[in-house]
Amino acid sequence: MVLPDFLYLSFSFIFFLITCVFAVANFFYWYLKVETEDPSLGDMFQTVFDVFLFQLRISSVAGALFERKLRALNEYVDMIIR
């Protein structure tokens, strides 16, 4: 995924802050997950969501573990609602 430089610089600082505090990362994950379903802006939110997960994964070992837990929880929620 390629982002314009101005977006990458803005996102990198924001993602740095978010990935340091997992409680905030949890809220941000679920916010983005809901917004990706928006018919008009879903693609933009999907890009932000993908970058967020990537940044979380590479931020630290704890960040990577947290990212895997969020994905597992998402799969569980999907299984329950189906």
N, C-alpha and C positions, 0 to 999 in steps of 0.2 A: 504494500500500500504506500502510495506516494502522497505526501501532503505538501502544500505550498510552504515556503520557509517561514512566513509570518505566522501561519497557524502552528507549525511545528514548535517554534520558539515559545509561543503562548501556552500551548498544550504541555510542553515539557516541564515548565515551572509548576503549572497547576497539578499535573500528574505527580510530580515529585512530592508536593504537599499532601495530596490525597493518598498516595501509596505509603506514606509514613504513618498514617493514622488509619488503622483497619476499620474502626467504627465508621469513619467517614467514607472509606472505600466501599463498605457494605451498602450504605445508603445510596452512594453514587452508582454502584452497579445496578441496583434495582430500579433506580430512576431511569438510567439509560436503557435498561432492558424494556421497560414500559414504553419509553419514547421511540424506540426503534420500530414499534408497530404503528406509528403515526403515518397515515397515508401520504401526507404532503412533505414532511420533514424526516421521515424514517431513515432515508438513505444517509442523511447528514449525521443523525444520531448513531447509526450503525458504524460509520467511520470513526466517530469519537469513541464508541464502545470498543471497537477493535483495537484502537490505539491504547485506550485505557488498560485493557487486558494484557496487551503486550508489555506496557510499561510496568504493570504490576508483576508480571512474570519475571522480568529482568531486573527488578529493583533490588531484590534480595532473596535469600532462601526462604525466609518467612513470607515474603510477598508471593513467591511462586506457590508455596503451600496454600496460602490464603486464596489465591486465584483458582487452584484446583478444588478447594472446598466450595467456593462460590459456584463453580461449574457443576459440581456434584449436587449441590443443593438445588440448582436450577433444573437439573435432570429429574430430581425427586419431585419438585413442584410440578413439572410437566407431566410426570407419571400420575400424580394425584388428580390433576384436573382433566385428564383424558378418560 
